[in-house]
Amino acid sequence: MPIKRRIGVVKNPPIFSHEFFIQNHPDIISCVAMLFVMGLLFQSTAPLASIFIAMSHNVTEIHEETVLYSYGVKDLALIFFYFLISIVVHAIIQEYVLDKINRKLHLSKIKHSKFNESGQLLIFYLFSVLWGGEVIRREGYLWSISKLWIDYPFHHMSYLFKLYFIVQIAYWLHNFPELYLQKVKRDEMVSRITYSSFYLFFFAAAYSQNFTRIALCLSIIHYTAEALFHFSRLCYFADITSVSDYGFKLWNVLFVVARLATITLSVLTFWYGLAINQKSTISFIEGNFNTQLVRINCLLTLFLLQAWMMWNFITFHLKRIRERNLEKHMAKKKNKSQSKKSTRIDEDVNELPEVDQNINKIVTQRITSKAGKVKH
């Protein structure tokens, strides 16, 4: 009788282990988020649950048609709820979109990680650009740039406007636990922590200091360029080189234009626009941070950030140029060495007697004829 192989039983990890939490974190976190939603069903828990789900700090007056909001401490609860939602949505996109594409492409581990990163960021950037563009259209900032600094610090936000910043802060905050949940390698952690920290600081500072209008416009400009980069990167990993090459060339131009547009808009707002109604001291009660010191620090921060991004952009392209020149130089060396070897062989053959030269020719002819028959 043939011996039957013992089929190994795949054991599930222990419930309180790290592996169990990583494998089942979308289900666990979605259950936690559902607890807040279910809290709205009961009268005793509805006031507490509404803080995590409904928008707080309503400042709408009786005669106003649109509902306006300000910021406050209760927004931390709302950020926490959307922080949980961001983790769940991240897992859904990963499982039902990116993993299915990865199985077809058969990428290496390094490319697999970068593909997932670009896929997640591309979806978020496109979503943010469409959302932010709709807010800009409704508020009319595109046709009247002066609205970016008029009526400061009473920059009250509509529902979509405030939710945009809540989602932005929650998304970039959720990137930190995703490093653990996605088992990101230490080599990639540094870059992801760096840009996530910059985004989080930018949106949190703009939101808490009432610079939301200028922050909205700057984020849309930056996200547009970054979306093109990650789209081209995905095409590169998918071996669609015709699209990726054109996309990277277009991104090179758009990246520089985005930096110039950011600097121009920042100078108009912080140096000229807000200087009209600047104050000598900060008023935390009114939320007025329009002092000369704050404005100069904001400008310097934005300038340094743009300079740092341009420095990385330039060094990256210089590195690519050096690598290409080195490859061309190595290819020329190989061609020269091969040509030298062939000339040396010919010289050695010419130094032989006539009989040996004829024998060598006959042998080479037979070898080439056999090779031709094998090919046919």
N, C-alpha and C positions, 0 to 999 in steps of 0.2 A: 504493500500500500504506500502511495506517496505521502510524504510527511507534510502536513498542513502547516503553513507559516502562521505564527502567532501575530495577529493584528494588534498593534499597539494602540491602546486607548489614549486619546488626547485628553489630558487632565486640564481642567480649568484652574486658573490661578486662585489662590485663597482670596476670600472676600475682602479682607482688610489689607491686602498687599497693594503695592504701587502698580503692578501690572494689571490687576483687576480694575483699578480706578482709571488707568489710561485707556484700556480697551472699552470701558463702558461709560466714560465721562460724558458723552452727549446725552445719554439716557438719564444719568444721575443729575446733571445740571438742569435738564429740561423739567425733571420732576420738582426740583427746587423752585424753578421759575413758575411752575404751575401752582405751587402753594400760594404764591402772591396773588395769582389770578383767582384762585378759589376763595381767597380771603375776602374778595369783593362780594361774594354771595351771602355772607353772614353779616348781620347788622353790628355785631360786637367787634368784628375784626375789619370791617370795611374802611373805617377812617385810617387805620394803620396801613392797610394794603394799598389804599389809594395814593399814599405818599410815594410808593415805589413804582406805580404805574401811571397815574394821572400827572399832568403838568402842574407845577406849583408856582407860587409868587405871581399871581394875576394882578396886574396894575391897570386894568381897563377901567376907564371912567364911564359914567352913565350915558353920556351923549355920543360916545365913540361906537362905531359899527363893528370894527375889527377888534378881536380879542388880543391884547398885548400882555407880554410877560417880562419880568425882570429875572435876576438871578439871586440865589440865596443858598442857605445851608441845606434845605430840603432837596436841592438838586443832587446831592450826593447819593440819596436813596434811589433816585431815578437813574443816575449813572450806574449804580450797582446792578439794577435790574437789566439795563441794556448791555451791561458787561456780560451777564449770564447769557443773554440772547445772542450776543456776538460769538460766544464760544460754540453755542448750538448751531448757528448758521455756518460758522467756519467748518464744523464737522460734516454738515450736510453737503456743502459744496465739495469738500474733500472726497467724501465717499461716493456721491452720485454723479460727479462731473469729472474731477481731476483724476481720480483713481482709474476710472474707466478709460480715459484717454491714455494714461500711463501704461496700461496693459497692452494697448495697441502699438505704442511707440517702442517699448522694450529699452528704456533708458538705463544708464548706469546709476549708481547710488548718488553720485554727486549731482548729475544732471536731473535726477529724479527730485531731489530736494529743492534745487533751484527752480525747476518747472512748477512745483507746488507753490513755492513762494510767489513767483510771478503770476501764476493763475489766481491766487487769492487776492493779490494786490491789484491786478487788472480789473477784476470784478468790482472791488471796493472803489477804485479810482473812477471808473465809469459811472457807477451808482452815485458817487459824490458829485461828479461834474454835472450830471443831469439834475440832481437835486439842488445843488447850489446855483446852477444856471436858472432854474425856475424861480428861486428866491430872488435872484438879482433882477429877473424880468418883472416880477411882481412889485418889488420895491422901487424899481426905476433907477438903479445905480448906473446902468449902462449909458443912459442919456443925460444924466446929471451927476457928474463926479463929485460935485460939492456936497451931495447928500452923505458922503462918507464922513464928513466932519461937522455938518450942521446939526444943531440941537444937542451937541455933546454936553453933559454925560447922559442925557435922557434918551439913550438909544434903546428904547424898548423894542422887544422882538415879537414877531408874530409866532404862531404855533410851529409852522414849518421851519422858521428861522432858528428858534430856540432848540427844537428837536435836532436840527442839523449839528449843532455844537455838542449836544448831549451824546449823540451817536458817535461823533468824531472822537471825543474824549474816551468814551467807553470802548471803542474799537482799538485805539492805540494802547489803551490800558490792558486789554485782553491779550495783546501780543506777548506779554511777559509770561503768563502761565502757559501759553501755547508752546513756548520753547521746551517746557517740560512735557506737555501732553503729546507733542509731535516728535519727541526724542531728537531734537536738533543737536548736531555735533557742536563741540566747543569752538571749532574753527569758524563756523557760521554764526555763532551766538553774538560775537562782538559787533558785527555789522548790523544785525537785526536789533540788538539792544540800543545801538547808537541812534539809528534813524527813528525807532519807536519813541525813544526819550525826547528827541528833538520835536517830533510831532506833538507829543503829549504836553511838553512845556509850552509850545507855541499856542495851541488851542486853549489850554488852561489859563495861561497868562492873558490872552486876548479876551476870554470869556469873563474872567474875574475883574478886569480893568475897563470893561465896556468898550473895547476896541473891536467889537464883533464885525462891524461893517467892512473895515479894511481887511480884517483877517479872512472874511468870507471870500473877498475878491482875490486876495493873494493865494489862498488855498486852491481856488479854481484854476488859476494860471499855472501853479506848480503841478497840480494833479493832471492837467491836460498833457503836459510834457512827459510826466512819468507813466501815464497810461500808454502812450505811444512806445516808450522804451520797453515796457513789459510785454506789449503785444508783439513787438519785433523779436524780443527774446524768446517768446513761446514759439514763434514761427521758426526761429533758428534751431531750437531743440527738436522741432518736428521736421527738420530738413527741408523746409520751404524757403530755400535760400534766396529765390528771386524776390519774395516779399520782405524777408528779413533784411536783406542788404539795402533795399530802398527805404525801409522803415528806419533803419539805423542812420542813414544819411539825412533823412528828414528830421530825425530826433536831434542830430548834431546841431542843426539850425534852430530848431524849436527850443532846445535847451538854453542856448545863448539868448534868444529873444525873450524867453521867460524870465531870465535873470535881469535883463535890462528893464522889462516891464515891471518887475517887482521893485527894483530900485527907484524907478520913476514914480510909481504910485505911492511908495513909502515916503519919498521926499515931498510930494504934493500934499500928502495927508499930515504927516508929523511935523514937517518944517514950516509949511506955509498955511495949510488949512486950520489946524488946531492952534496955531500961534495967535490967531485972532482973538480967541477967548481964553487964553491961558490964565491959570491961577498961580498964586505964590506958594500955596501949601496944598497938600492932598486932603481931600474931604472924603473920609470913609463912609460917612452917613449918606451923602449924595452919590457916592461912587465916582467922584471926580478925580481922575489921576492926570489931568491936563496941566502938568507943571513942566517947566523947561527941562528939569533934570530927568523926568520920566520920558519925555519925548526924545531927548538926545540919546538916552540909554536904549530906547526902542529902536531908533535909527541905527545906532552902532551895532546892536544885536543883529538886526536884519542885514546890514552891510557885511558884517563878519561871517554870517551864515552864507550869504551869496558868494563871498570871496572864497570860503572854504569849499563850497560846491564847485566853483569854477576851477579851483586848484586841483581838486580830484579829477575833474573832467579833463583838464590839460595834461596832467601827469599820466592819466590812463591812455590818452591818445599818443603821447610821446613814447610810452612803453610799447604800444602796438607798432609804432613806426620802427623802433629799434629792433623788435622781434622780426618784423618783415625784412628789414635790411640784413639782419643776421642770417635769415633763411636764404636770401638771395646770395649772400657771400659764401655760405656753405655749399650751395648748389653750384656756384662757379668753380669752387675749389674741387669738387667732385669731378666736374667735366674736364678740368685741366689735368687732374691726376689720371683720369681714364685715357685722355689723349696722349699723355706722356708714356703710359704703359704700352699703348698700341704702337707708338713710334719706336720704343725700345725693342719690342718684339720684332718689328720689321728690320731694325738695324741688326739684331742678332741673326735673323734669317739670311740677310744679305751677306753677312760675314762667313756663312757656311759655304762649302764647295757647291758646284753646280749640281752634282748628283744628289746631295742631301737636300738642296733647295727644291728639286723636282719631286723628291719623295715627300717632302713636307707639303707641297701643293696638292699632290694626289690624296694625301690623308685628309687634308682640310676639305677638299671637294667631296670625298666620300662621306664625311661627317655632315656636311651641309645637305647633301642629297638624301641621307637617311632622315635628317630632321624634317626635310620637306615632305617625305612620305608619311612620317608620323603625323604631321599636321593635317594632311589630306585624309 
